Amino acid sequence: MTDDPIELLAVAALAILVPALTEEMVFRVGMAGRRGRIRAILAMAAFVLWHPVQVWLGLPMAQSLFLEPGFLAITAALGLACTIAYRNSGSIWPAVVMHWLVVVGWKGLTVPA
């Protein structure tokens, strides 16, 4: 757990834009849309695969954790939950908030190495 509340606030402020809003707009709105199971499944697969791709491309927000099967399973579960929330509500905001809460919770509970 982070001991620095300012650091956690900074993570929370950034995480609402990247990854929460940005990834939800790309994977839920742009790729999945509101119709078609095949599109939703492909978008969720792309969402999961996006995480290791970040590592392979050396992007700044990437972490080696993004290559671990357990993390990718959790990412798939989050993608499914966000897809269901988006489709059931008709709004991207429940998915954005859910994604944001998961990231902030993960970062807030991660013990620094």
KOLFI-187319 format. One record per residue: residue in three letters; y, z, x of N, C-alpha, C, CB in turn; residue number from 1. Coordinates in Angstrom, 1 decimal. Glycine has a CB too. Layout:
N
<'ALA'; <Y; Z; X>; <Y; Z; X>; <Y; Z; X>; <Y; Z; X>; NUM> ...
// end
This chain:
113
<'MET'; <-1.2; 0.0; 0.8>; <0.0; 0.0; 0.0>; <1.2; 0.0; 0.9>; <0.0; 1.2; -1.0>; 1> <'THR'; <2.2; -0.8; 0.5>; <3.4; -0.9; 1.3>; <4.2; 0.4; 1.1>; <4.2; -2.1; 1.0>; 2> <'ASP'; <4.8; 0.9; 2.2>; <5.6; 2.2; 2.2>; <7.0; 1.8; 2.0>; <5.4; 3.0; 3.4>; 3> <'ASP'; <7.4; 0.6; 2.1>; <8.8; 0.2; 2.1>; <9.1; -0.4; 0.7>; <9.1; -0.8; 3.2>; 4> <'PRO'; <9.9; 0.3; -0.1>; <10.2; -0.2; -1.5>; <11.1; -1.5; -1.4>; <10.8; 0.8; -2.3>; 5> <'ILE'; <11.9; -1.6; -0.4>; <12.8; -2.7; -0.2>; <11.9; -4.0; 0.0>; <13.8; -2.5; 0.9>; 6> <'GLU'; <10.9; -3.8; 0.9>; <10.0; -4.9; 1.2>; <9.3; -5.4; -0.1>; <9.0; -4.5; 2.3>; 7> <'LEU'; <8.8; -4.4; -0.9>; <8.1; -4.8; -2.1>; <9.1; -5.5; -3.1>; <7.5; -3.5; -2.8>; 8> <'LEU'; <10.3; -5.0; -3.2>; <11.3; -5.7; -4.1>; <11.5; -7.1; -3.6>; <12.6; -4.9; -4.1>; 9> <'ALA'; <11.6; -7.3; -2.3>; <11.8; -8.6; -1.7>; <10.6; -9.5; -2.1>; <12.0; -8.6; -0.2>; 10> <'VAL'; <9.4; -9.0; -1.9>; <8.2; -9.8; -2.3>; <8.3; -10.1; -3.8>; <6.9; -9.0; -2.0>; 11> <'ALA'; <8.6; -9.1; -4.6>; <8.7; -9.4; -6.1>; <9.7; -10.4; -6.4>; <9.0; -8.0; -6.8>; 12> <'ALA'; <10.9; -10.4; -5.8>; <11.9; -11.3; -6.1>; <11.5; -12.7; -5.7>; <13.2; -10.9; -5.4>; 13> <'LEU'; <10.9; -12.9; -4.5>; <10.5; -14.2; -4.1>; <9.3; -14.7; -4.9>; <10.1; -14.1; -2.6>; 14> <'ALA'; <8.3; -13.8; -5.2>; <7.1; -14.2; -5.8>; <7.3; -14.8; -7.2>; <6.1; -13.1; -5.9>; 15> <'ILE'; <8.4; -14.5; -7.9>; <8.6; -15.0; -9.2>; <8.9; -16.5; -9.1>; <9.8; -14.3; -9.9>; 16> <'LEU'; <9.5; -17.0; -8.0>; <9.7; -18.4; -7.8>; <8.5; -19.1; -7.1>; <11.0; -18.6; -7.0>; 17> <'VAL'; <8.1; -18.5; -6.0>; <7.0; -19.0; -5.2>; <6.1; -17.9; -4.9>; <7.5; -19.7; -3.9>; 18> <'PRO'; <4.9; -17.8; -5.5>; <4.1; -18.9; -6.1>; <4.2; -19.0; -7.6>; <2.8; -18.8; -5.7>; 19> <'ALA'; <4.6; -17.9; -8.3>; <4.4; -17.8; -9.7>; <4.9; -19.0; -10.5>; <5.0; -16.6; -10.3>; 20> <'LEU'; <6.2; -19.2; -10.6>; <6.8; -20.3; -11.4>; <6.4; -21.6; -10.8>; <8.3; -20.1; -11.4>; 21> <'THR'; <6.5; -21.8; -9.5>; <6.2; -23.1; -8.9>; <4.8; -23.6; -9.2>; <6.5; -23.1; -7.4>; 22> <'GLU'; <3.8; -22.7; -8.9>; <2.4; -23.1; -9.1>; <2.1; -23.3; -10.5>; <1.5; -22.1; -8.4>; 23> <'GLU'; <2.6; -22.4; -11.4>; <2.3; -22.6; -12.8>; <2.9; -23.9; -13.4>; <2.9; -21.4; -13.6>; 24> <'MET'; <4.1; -24.2; -12.9>; <4.7; -25.5; -13.4>; <3.8; -26.7; -12.9>; <6.1; -25.6; -12.9>; 25> <'VAL'; <3.4; -26.6; -11.7>; <2.6; -27.7; -11.1>; <1.2; -27.8; -11.8>; <2.4; -27.6; -9.6>; 26> <'PHE'; <0.5; -26.7; -11.7>; <-0.9; -26.7; -12.1>; <-1.2; -26.6; -13.6>; <-1.7; -25.6; -11.4>; 27> <'ARG'; <-0.3; -25.8; -14.3>; <-0.5; -25.6; -15.7>; <0.2; -26.7; -16.5>; <-0.1; -24.2; -16.2>; 28> <'VAL'; <1.5; -26.8; -16.3>; <2.3; -27.8; -17.1>; <2.1; -29.2; -16.6>; <3.8; -27.4; -17.0>; 29> <'GLY'; <2.2; -29.4; -15.3>; <2.2; -30.8; -14.8>; <0.8; -31.4; -14.8>; <2.6; -30.8; -13.4>; 30> <'MET'; <-0.2; -30.6; -14.4>; <-1.6; -31.2; -14.3>; <-2.4; -31.0; -15.5>; <-2.3; -30.6; -13.1>; 31> <'ALA'; <-2.4; -29.8; -16.1>; <-3.3; -29.5; -17.2>; <-2.7; -29.9; -18.5>; <-3.6; -28.0; -17.2>; 32> <'GLY'; <-1.4; -29.7; -18.7>; <-0.9; -29.9; -20.0>; <-1.4; -29.0; -21.0>; <-1.1; -31.4; -20.4>; 33> <'ARG'; <-1.3; -29.4; -22.3>; <-1.8; -28.6; -23.3>; <-3.0; -29.1; -24.0>; <-0.7; -28.4; -24.4>; 34> <'ARG'; <-3.5; -30.3; -23.6>; <-4.7; -30.9; -24.2>; <-5.7; -31.3; -23.2>; <-4.3; -32.0; -25.1>; 35> <'GLY'; <-6.9; -31.2; -23.6>; <-8.0; -31.8; -22.8>; <-8.6; -30.8; -21.9>; <-7.5; -32.9; -22.1>; 36> <'ARG'; <-9.9; -30.5; -22.1>; <-10.6; -29.5; -21.2>; <-10.8; -30.1; -19.8>; <-11.9; -29.2; -21.8>; 37> <'ILE'; <-11.0; -31.4; -19.7>; <-11.2; -32.0; -18.4>; <-10.0; -31.8; -17.5>; <-11.6; -33.5; -18.5>; 38> <'ARG'; <-8.8; -32.1; -18.1>; <-7.6; -31.9; -17.4>; <-7.4; -30.5; -17.0>; <-6.4; -32.4; -18.2>; 39> <'ALA'; <-7.7; -29.5; -17.8>; <-7.6; -28.1; -17.5>; <-8.5; -27.7; -16.4>; <-7.9; -27.2; -18.8>; 40> <'ILE'; <-9.8; -28.2; -16.4>; <-10.7; -27.9; -15.4>; <-10.3; -28.5; -14.0>; <-12.1; -28.4; -15.8>; 41> <'LEU'; <-9.8; -29.7; -14.1>; <-9.4; -30.3; -12.8>; <-8.1; -29.6; -12.3>; <-9.0; -31.8; -13.1>; 42> <'ALA'; <-7.2; -29.2; -13.1>; <-6.1; -28.5; -12.7>; <-6.4; -27.1; -12.1>; <-5.1; -28.3; -13.9>; 43> <'MET'; <-7.4; -26.4; -12.7>; <-7.8; -25.1; -12.2>; <-8.5; -25.3; -10.8>; <-8.8; -24.4; -13.1>; 44> <'ALA'; <-9.3; -26.4; -10.7>; <-10.0; -26.7; -9.4>; <-8.9; -27.0; -8.3>; <-10.9; -27.9; -9.5>; 45> <'ALA'; <-7.9; -27.8; -8.7>; <-6.8; -28.1; -7.8>; <-6.1; -26.8; -7.4>; <-5.8; -29.1; -8.4>; 46> <'PHE'; <-5.9; -25.9; -8.3>; <-5.2; -24.6; -8.1>; <-6.0; -23.8; -7.0>; <-5.0; -23.8; -9.4>; 47> <'VAL'; <-7.3; -23.7; -7.2>; <-8.1; -23.0; -6.3>; <-8.1; -23.7; -4.9>; <-9.6; -22.9; -6.8>; 48> <'LEU'; <-8.3; -25.0; -4.9>; <-8.3; -25.7; -3.6>; <-7.0; -25.7; -2.9>; <-8.8; -27.1; -3.8>; 49> <'TRP'; <-5.9; -25.6; -3.6>; <-4.6; -25.5; -3.0>; <-4.4; -24.4; -2.0>; <-3.5; -25.4; -4.1>; 50> <'HIS'; <-5.1; -23.3; -2.2>; <-5.0; -22.2; -1.3>; <-5.6; -22.4; 0.1>; <-5.7; -21.0; -1.9>; 51> <'PRO'; <-6.8; -22.9; 0.2>; <-7.2; -23.3; 1.6>; <-6.5; -24.4; 2.2>; <-8.7; -23.6; 1.5>; 52> <'VAL'; <-6.0; -25.4; 1.4>; <-5.2; -26.5; 1.9>; <-4.0; -26.0; 2.6>; <-4.9; -27.5; 0.7>; 53> <'GLN'; <-3.4; -25.0; 2.0>; <-2.2; -24.4; 2.6>; <-2.5; -23.9; 4.1>; <-1.7; -23.2; 1.8>; 54> <'VAL'; <-3.7; -23.3; 4.3>; <-4.1; -22.8; 5.6>; <-4.3; -24.0; 6.5>; <-5.4; -22.0; 5.5>; 55> <'TRP'; <-5.0; -25.0; 6.0>; <-5.3; -26.2; 6.8>; <-4.1; -27.0; 7.3>; <-6.3; -27.1; 6.1>; 56> <'LEU'; <-3.1; -27.0; 6.4>; <-1.8; -27.6; 6.7>; <-0.9; -26.8; 7.5>; <-1.1; -28.1; 5.4>; 57> <'GLY'; <-1.2; -25.5; 7.7>; <-0.4; -24.6; 8.4>; <0.9; -24.3; 7.7>; <-0.1; -25.2; 9.8>; 58> <'LEU'; <0.9; -24.2; 6.4>; <2.2; -23.9; 5.7>; <2.5; -22.4; 5.9>; <2.0; -24.2; 4.2>; 59> <'PRO'; <3.8; -22.1; 5.8>; <4.3; -20.8; 6.2>; <3.8; -19.6; 5.3>; <5.8; -20.8; 6.1>; 60> <'MET'; <3.5; -19.9; 4.0>; <3.0; -18.8; 3.2>; <1.5; -18.6; 3.2>; <3.5; -19.0; 1.8>; 61> <'ALA'; <0.8; -19.5; 3.9>; <-0.7; -19.5; 4.0>; <-1.2; -18.3; 4.8>; <-1.2; -20.8; 4.6>; 62> <'GLN'; <-2.3; -17.8; 4.4>; <-3.0; -16.6; 5.1>; <-4.4; -17.0; 5.2>; <-2.8; -15.3; 4.3>; 63> <'SER'; <-5.1; -16.4; 6.3>; <-6.5; -16.7; 6.5>; <-7.3; -16.2; 5.3>; <-6.9; -16.0; 7.8>; 64> <'LEU'; <-6.8; -15.2; 4.6>; <-7.5; -14.7; 3.4>; <-7.8; -15.9; 2.4>; <-6.7; -13.6; 2.7>; 65> <'PHE'; <-6.9; -16.9; 2.4>; <-7.0; -18.0; 1.4>; <-8.3; -18.8; 1.6>; <-5.8; -18.9; 1.6>; 66> <'LEU'; <-9.0; -18.6; 2.7>; <-10.3; -19.3; 3.0>; <-11.5; -18.5; 2.6>; <-10.4; -19.6; 4.5>; 67> <'GLU'; <-11.3; -17.2; 2.2>; <-12.5; -16.4; 1.8>; <-13.0; -16.6; 0.4>; <-12.1; -14.9; 2.0>; 68> <'PRO'; <-14.3; -16.7; 0.2>; <-14.9; -17.0; -1.1>; <-14.5; -16.0; -2.1>; <-16.4; -17.1; -1.0>; 69> <'GLY'; <-14.4; -14.7; -1.8>; <-14.0; -13.7; -2.8>; <-12.6; -13.9; -3.3>; <-14.2; -12.3; -2.2>; 70> <'PHE'; <-11.7; -14.2; -2.4>; <-10.3; -14.5; -2.8>; <-10.3; -15.7; -3.7>; <-9.4; -14.7; -1.5>; 71> <'LEU'; <-11.0; -16.8; -3.3>; <-11.0; -18.0; -4.1>; <-11.6; -17.8; -5.5>; <-11.8; -19.1; -3.4>; 72> <'ALA'; <-12.6; -16.9; -5.6>; <-13.2; -16.5; -6.9>; <-12.1; -15.8; -7.8>; <-14.4; -15.6; -6.8>; 73> <'ILE'; <-11.4; -14.9; -7.2>; <-10.3; -14.2; -7.9>; <-9.2; -15.3; -8.3>; <-9.7; -13.1; -7.0>; 74> <'THR'; <-8.9; -16.2; -7.4>; <-7.9; -17.3; -7.7>; <-8.4; -18.1; -8.9>; <-7.7; -18.2; -6.5>; 75> <'ALA'; <-9.7; -18.4; -8.9>; <-10.2; -19.2; -10.1>; <-10.1; -18.4; -11.4>; <-11.7; -19.5; -9.8>; 76> <'ALA'; <-10.4; -17.1; -11.3>; <-10.2; -16.2; -12.5>; <-8.8; -16.2; -13.0>; <-10.8; -14.8; -12.2>; 77> <'LEU'; <-7.9; -16.1; -12.0>; <-6.4; -16.1; -12.4>; <-6.0; -17.4; -13.0>; <-5.6; -15.8; -11.1>; 78> <'GLY'; <-6.5; -18.5; -12.4>; <-6.2; -19.8; -12.9>; <-6.7; -20.0; -14.3>; <-6.9; -20.9; -12.0>; 79> <'LEU'; <-7.9; -19.5; -14.6>; <-8.5; -19.5; -16.0>; <-7.6; -18.7; -16.9>; <-9.9; -19.0; -16.0>; 80> <'ALA'; <-7.3; -17.5; -16.5>; <-6.5; -16.6; -17.4>; <-5.1; -17.2; -17.6>; <-6.3; -15.2; -16.7>; 81> <'CYS'; <-4.5; -17.8; -16.6>; <-3.2; -18.4; -16.8>; <-3.3; -19.7; -17.7>; <-2.6; -18.8; -15.4>; 82> <'THR'; <-4.3; -20.4; -17.6>; <-4.5; -21.6; -18.4>; <-4.7; -21.2; -19.9>; <-5.7; -22.4; -18.0>; 83> <'ILE'; <-5.5; -20.2; -20.1>; <-5.7; -19.7; -21.5>; <-4.4; -19.2; -22.0>; <-6.7; -18.6; -21.5>; 84> <'ALA'; <-3.6; -18.4; -21.2>; <-2.4; -17.8; -21.7>; <-1.4; -18.9; -22.0>; <-1.8; -16.9; -20.6>; 85> <'TYR'; <-1.3; -19.9; -21.2>; <-0.4; -21.1; -21.4>; <-0.7; -21.8; -22.7>; <-0.4; -22.0; -20.2>; 86> <'ARG'; <-2.0; -22.1; -22.8>; <-2.4; -22.9; -24.0>; <-2.3; -22.1; -25.3>; <-3.9; -23.4; -23.8>; 87> <'ASN'; <-2.7; -20.9; -25.3>; <-2.6; -20.1; -26.5>; <-1.2; -19.8; -26.9>; <-3.4; -18.8; -26.3>; 88> <'SER'; <-0.3; -19.6; -26.0>; <1.1; -19.2; -26.3>; <2.0; -20.4; -26.5>; <1.6; -18.3; -25.2>; 89> <'GLY'; <1.7; -21.5; -25.9>; <2.5; -22.7; -25.9>; <3.7; -22.5; -25.0>; <3.0; -22.9; -27.4>; 90> <'SER'; <3.7; -21.5; -24.2>; <4.8; -21.2; -23.3>; <4.3; -21.0; -21.9>; <5.7; -20.0; -23.7>; 91> <'ILE'; <5.0; -21.4; -20.9>; <4.6; -21.2; -19.5>; <4.8; -19.7; -19.0>; <5.3; -22.1; -18.5>; 92> <'TRP'; <5.7; -19.0; -19.7>; <6.1; -17.7; -19.2>; <5.0; -16.6; -19.2>; <7.2; -17.2; -20.1>; 93> <'PRO'; <4.1; -16.6; -20.2>; <3.0; -15.6; -20.0>; <2.2; -15.8; -18.7>; <2.1; -15.6; -21.2>; 94> <'ALA'; <1.9; -17.1; -18.4>; <1.2; -17.4; -17.2>; <2.0; -17.1; -16.0>; <0.8; -18.9; -17.2>; 95> <'VAL'; <3.3; -17.3; -16.0>; <4.1; -17.0; -14.8>; <4.2; -15.5; -14.6>; <5.6; -17.6; -15.0>; 96> <'VAL'; <4.3; -14.8; -15.7>; <4.4; -13.3; -15.5>; <3.1; -12.8; -15.0>; <4.8; -12.6; -16.9>; 97> <'MET'; <2.0; -13.3; -15.6>; <0.6; -12.8; -15.1>; <0.4; -13.1; -13.7>; <-0.5; -13.5; -16.0>; 98> <'HIS'; <0.7; -14.3; -13.2>; <0.6; -14.8; -11.8>; <1.5; -13.9; -11.0>; <1.0; -16.3; -11.7>; 99> <'TRP'; <2.7; -13.6; -11.4>; <3.6; -12.8; -10.6>; <3.1; -11.4; -10.5>; <5.0; -12.8; -11.3>; 100> <'LEU'; <2.6; -10.8; -11.6>; <2.1; -9.4; -11.5>; <0.9; -9.3; -10.5>; <1.7; -8.9; -12.9>; 101> <'VAL'; <0.0; -10.3; -10.6>; <-1.1; -10.3; -9.7>; <-0.7; -10.4; -8.2>; <-2.1; -11.5; -10.0>; 102> <'VAL'; <0.3; -11.2; -7.9>; <0.8; -11.4; -6.5>; <1.5; -10.1; -6.1>; <1.7; -12.6; -6.4>; 103> <'VAL'; <2.4; -9.6; -6.9>; <3.1; -8.3; -6.5>; <2.1; -7.2; -6.4>; <4.2; -8.0; -7.6>; 104> <'GLY'; <1.2; -7.0; -7.3>; <0.2; -6.0; -7.2>; <-0.6; -6.1; -5.9>; <-0.7; -6.0; -8.4>; 105> <'TRP'; <-1.1; -7.3; -5.6>; <-1.8; -7.6; -4.4>; <-1.0; -7.2; -3.2>; <-2.3; -9.0; -4.3>; 106> <'LYS'; <0.2; -7.7; -3.1>; <1.0; -7.4; -1.9>; <1.4; -5.9; -1.8>; <2.3; -8.3; -2.0>; 107> <'GLY'; <1.6; -5.3; -3.0>; <2.0; -3.9; -3.0>; <0.8; -3.0; -2.6>; <2.5; -3.5; -4.3>; 108> <'LEU'; <-0.4; -3.4; -2.8>; <-1.6; -2.6; -2.5>; <-2.2; -3.0; -1.2>; <-2.6; -2.7; -3.6>; 109> <'THR'; <-1.8; -4.0; -0.6>; <-2.4; -4.5; 0.7>; <-1.9; -3.5; 1.8>; <-2.0; -5.9; 1.0>; 110> <'VAL'; <-2.9; -3.0; 2.5>; <-2.6; -2.2; 3.6>; <-2.3; -3.0; 4.9>; <-3.8; -1.2; 4.0>; 111> <'PRO'; <-1.1; -2.8; 5.4>; <-0.8; -3.6; 6.6>; <-1.7; -3.4; 7.8>; <0.7; -3.3; 7.1>; 112> <'ALA'; <-2.0; -4.5; 8.5>; <-3.0; -4.4; 9.6>; <-2.3; -3.8; 10.8>; <-3.6; -5.7; 10.0>; 113> 
// end
